Structures are given as structure tokens and as C-alpha cells.
Amino acid sequence: MKRNGVPHTYLKGKQVALLFEKDSTRTRCAFEVAAKDLGMHATYLGPTGSQMGKKETIADTARVLARMYDGIEYRGFEQNIVNEIADYANVPVWNGLTNEFHPTQMLADVMTIKEEFGDLKGRKLVFCGDARNNVGNSLMVVCAKLGMHFTCCAPKSLFPKENLVEKCSSICDMTGGSITLTEDIMAGTKDADAIYTDVWVSMGEPDEVWLERIKLLRPYQVTMQVMHNAKPNAIFLHCLPSFHNIGTTIGKQIYEKYGLKEMEVTDEVFESNHSRVFEEAENRLHTIKAVMYETLRDE
């Protein structure tokens, strides 16, 4: 409908609040455009745009916003913050990202895989990098729920937390999926349908951790050799932004300090025919729109 110019203002007149304690390009734009396409108005509250946690408690902020808005999106820090907002707001609350999870990104990821292959169950997705972060955690969860085979390629110190692995493994027992953790990137990426990576240092982490992460994760950089180790039609995914060249301020700083022109993925892979990163980014819009429609539509 979006591509064909068919109006779909099904939620005309509704209002949503976008509460961002961490900046974003894709998440903010996807929520704002999705709201507009559905006929809604969105109010963006950036990192300095509200008193939440400073002069006003999370609970009080949630109750105030719920009196004015039909839905609330939160993107920020601890998972318990978005949980508390949901506890006190009597309207739908959407997790735009926390330190632990990134669920709206996952919907775009699996939509991209399904667009490519036509199905999801039984597909092998491999994550290379810091598998303790919100993207690594969430990929493991979504693969388990959809009966996919999730492999994490990382040093043991960056494996996901054991309790989450156990929970996902128990879900796999019901769905037919599987969880594999390995330090061997070539063994892990063998016959993969999709190879996924993320930045080595997450938003909010101190710059001091760069050197340690580079030492730990450089062997897990997604190169064309890694892609060729997967299935011939394998795709490359990344939640973005990506340090695949020195075209950014941080990319230049990394090069000047550590001599690396490419980080978690080489520019060759990022720009190759395997890459679906921009289709994946577009799918943030369509999937977020679907989430808002499903949770706000009148029965």
C-alpha cells in the first residue's frame, strides 16, 4: 500500500508520544513516518525533551503521557524502565530499544529474511560479534520463537547470558529451532542463510572499551571469506549504523587511533550483492507501522 500510494490512514486522529533517551535515525524516522501514514500525530521527546527521571519519576511521566496519548514508544536504557512505563500507562507501550533488547529491529530483520527466501522456519542465522548486546539477545529470542537456527560466533566472554540461552533453548524444544554458541567463526558461519553483525561498542558505552573490543572481536569481522563460507545465496544484515569505512567522524577517529579502516564488516561485504542492509532499514517502517496498527486499532 505504501509503495502503490494507497492511503491507509486507519488510525486517523490518534496521538503517539515518542520518548527517546537515546538518539536514533531509523527508529525515530520509522515511528514518525509510520504514524503519519496511519493518520496519527507523533510528538518526539528527545534526550532533553522531558523531565522523566530528573524532576519527575518514570511512573508519573507514564501516567501523564497516558492521559494525553494513545500510545507511547520508549527508546533508552534499562529494560525495567520500559517495563515500568508499561505498568503505569494504560495505553500500549512499545520498546524502541533498551540495553537488553531491540524487538522492533527483529521484526524488520525477519521480514527481510522472509522477503528473500519466502520462509523462516529452519533458516540459519549467524550473529558475529558481541552477542551479549541487545541485538544479539533479541536475535536469539526471535530465532527460537520462529523455529530458526541461531548461531553466535564470539569469544566466550561475549556469549549471551546463560539464563537467556537456557530460556531460548527451552523455546526451541517447542518450535524446532536451535541455539549454537561457538568461538570458531568459520565453523559457525558454515551453510548460513543470513550473517548478521553489529557495532563492537554499543551506544552509551565509554570510549575506553574500544581497544579491548577490537582485540576481542577483530577475528569475528564479517569479510567476503566469511560470506563465501555461508550458502551461495546467503544475505548480509546489519541494524546500522555501521563502521564499514572511515566516512564518519567516529570511523576516522578509530582509524587514527587504531589503524583500522573497517570494523565489524568490510566495505566489500557491506556494498556487495549479499547485502540487504537498506531493505532491512526500510522494513523498520513497515513493521513498526504494523505493530502500531495492531495495538491501536479499534476491534
N, C-alpha and C positions, 0 to 999 in steps of 0.2 A: 504493500500500500504506500509506503514511504517513497519507494523508487518510482512508482507509477503515478505519483501525485494524487492519490486518492485520499481525501480528507478522513481523519479518524479522531475527531475531537470528542471522544466518548466521555471524557471527564470534565467537560466544559464547566467553568465556574468554580472548580475546586482549587485549593491553595496548598502548596507544599513548602516546608522550610528545609533548607539545605545547610546543615550545621557542620562546618569544616574547621577542625583544629589542625589538620594537615592539608597543605595546598595540593592541588591536583589539576591536571589538564583534562584527561579522559573522563574521570568520574564526574567532575563538575559539568563539563560540556554535555555529557550523556544525559545527566539528570535534567539539566536546563532545557535542552532541545527536546527530550522526551516529554517533559511536562508541557512545553509549548505545543508540540504536535498533538498531544491529547486534549488540548484546550484549557490547560491549567496555567496558573501563575506560580512561579517559583521565587522565593526570597532567599538569596545567598547570604549567609552569615559566615564570614571568613575568620581566620585565627584571632583577629582583634575585633570581630563584629558582634560579640556577645559578652555577657558578664558571667557565663557559665563557669563554675569552678573558681572564679576570682571573687566577685561580690555576691554571687548567687549560687546556691547549691545546684547540683545536677538535677535533683528531684524537683526543685522549684522551677528551674528552667523548663523541664519537661512538661510540668503542669501548665505553665504559662503558654508555651507554644501549642500545646494540645487544645487550648481554648480558642486559638486563632487559626490553626491549620488543620487540614485533613490528613496530613502525613508528614513524617519527619525523617530526614536522612541524616546520619551521623558518620563522619569520617575523622578518625583521630587515633587515640592511644589505646588504653587497656580495654579488653573485651567487656569488663564489668561496667564500663561507662555506658556503652550502648545498651547493655542489659538493664541498667538502672533507668535509663531513659524509657525503655520499653515497659518497665514495671510501673512507672508513674504517668506515662502518657496513654490516654485511652484512644489513641489513633495508631495506625500502622507505623512502625519504625523500621527503617532499612539500614543495614550495615554497609556503608560505603567503603570501609576498611578499618581494621583495628590492628594492633600489633600481632594478634594471634591469627586472625582470619581475614579473607578478602572474597566473600561469597559472590558479589556481583561480577567480579572478574572471572570467576569459574564458569558462570553461565555463558559468558561470551566465549570462553575457551572451548567448552564442549559444543557450543553451537558451531564454531569454526571447524572443529573436527568432524562433526556430523555433516556439515556442508561439503567437506572434502571427500568423505568416504561413504556417506549415506547411512552409517550406523555408528553405534558407540560400544555396545556390549562386546567384550573380548578384545577390544583395541588396546594396544600397549602404549602408554605414555611414560616418557622418561624425563625426570627433572634433574638437571645438573646444577649443583651449587649449594647454597646454604638452605638445607631442607628444613631448618627449624623456623624459617620465617613464615609470614602469613600466607604467601603464595604456595610454598612447599607444603605447609599444613593443609591448605584448602584443596590443593590438587589431590592429595592423598585421600581426603574425605570424599570428594566428588567422584573420584575413580572407584572407590569402594562402593558407594551408593549406586553407581551405574553399571556395576559388573565389569569394570575395566581393570587392566593390569597396570599397576603403578610401580615404577622403579625409581628409586632415589640413588643418584650417583654423587657421593660426597665423602669427605673424610668422616670417620666415626664421630668425632667431636661435634660435627654439624648435622648428624642424623636427627630426625624428628624425635620428640619426647616419647619415651617408652609407653606411657599410658595412652597417648593418642594412637600410636601404632597398634596397640592391643585392641583398642575400640574399633579402629578401622578394619583390623583383621577379622573381628567378630562379625562385622557387617558383611565382609567378603564371603564369609561362610554361608550367608543367605543369598548373596547376589551372584556368586561365581567369579568374583574378581579376585585379585591377589595383591599383596604388598611385598616388594623386594627391596632390601637395603644393601648397597654394595659400595665398596671403595674403588672398584675396578670400572672405569668409565667405558672401556671397550666391551667388557662382558655385559655391562648394564644396558648399553645402547643397542646391542645386537638385536636385529629384527624389530626395532621400534617403529611404530606408526607415526608418532609425534615426539619430537625432542623439544624440551622447554627449558628456559633458563631465566634468571632474574639478576638484577644488580647484586654485587657482592656485599655492599654495605647499604642497609635499609635506611629510609628517611627517619631522621631523629637520632641515629647512632652517631657517636663522636668520630671526628676525622681520624683520631688516633688508631682506630681499628683497621684502617686501610691496609697498612703494611702486613699485619697478621693475616688478614683475609686473602690478600694477594698470594702470600706464601702457601696458605691452605688450599686455595681454590684455583690457582693457575693451572694445575693438572686437569681441571674439570671445565676448562674453556671449551665452548662448542665451536669446533673447527670443521672444515669440509671433510677431513678424515673421519671425524665422528659422525657426520651426516651420512657419509658413504657406508658406514658400518651398520646403519639402520636399513629399513626396507628401501628399495629403489624409489618408491613414491612417498617416502616419509616427508612430513612437513616440519618446519621450524616455527616455534611460538615463543613470544616474549610479551609480558604485560606492559612494558615500556614505562618510563624512558629507558634507553639502552646506551651503554658506553661502548659503541662499536667502532668509534673513530675519535678524533680529537677536535670535533666540530662544536664542542660545548665548553663552557668555562671550566667545569669540573674535569672534563676529559683532558683539557690542556694542562690543568694542574697535576693530574695523575701522571701524564706523560713527562712533565718537567721534574716531578719528584721521584718517579719510579721507572721511567723509561718505557712505559707500555702505551702503545697507540691503540690497543684494543683490550677490552677487559673480558666480560663474561661470554662474548661471542665475537667472532671475527667479522669484519666488514664484508668479507667474501660470502659468508653464510647469510648474514643479515640482508644482503642485496640479491641473494640468489633466487632461483626458481623454486627452491624449497620453502622460502619464507612466506608466511601468511600473517605477518605481524600487523599489517594495516587493515586487512579484512577482520582480524581479531579485534583491533581497536574500534572499527566501525560497529562491530557486533555488541560492544558495550552499550551503544544507543538502543538497539533493538531489544536486547534482553532486559535492560533496565526499564524500558517502556512497558514490556510485558509484565514485569514484577509490579510496577505501579498500577497498571490497569487491573491486574488480577486481585490486588489487595484493596483497591479503592472503588471498584465498580459496584454499582447497585445490583443486588441479587435479582 
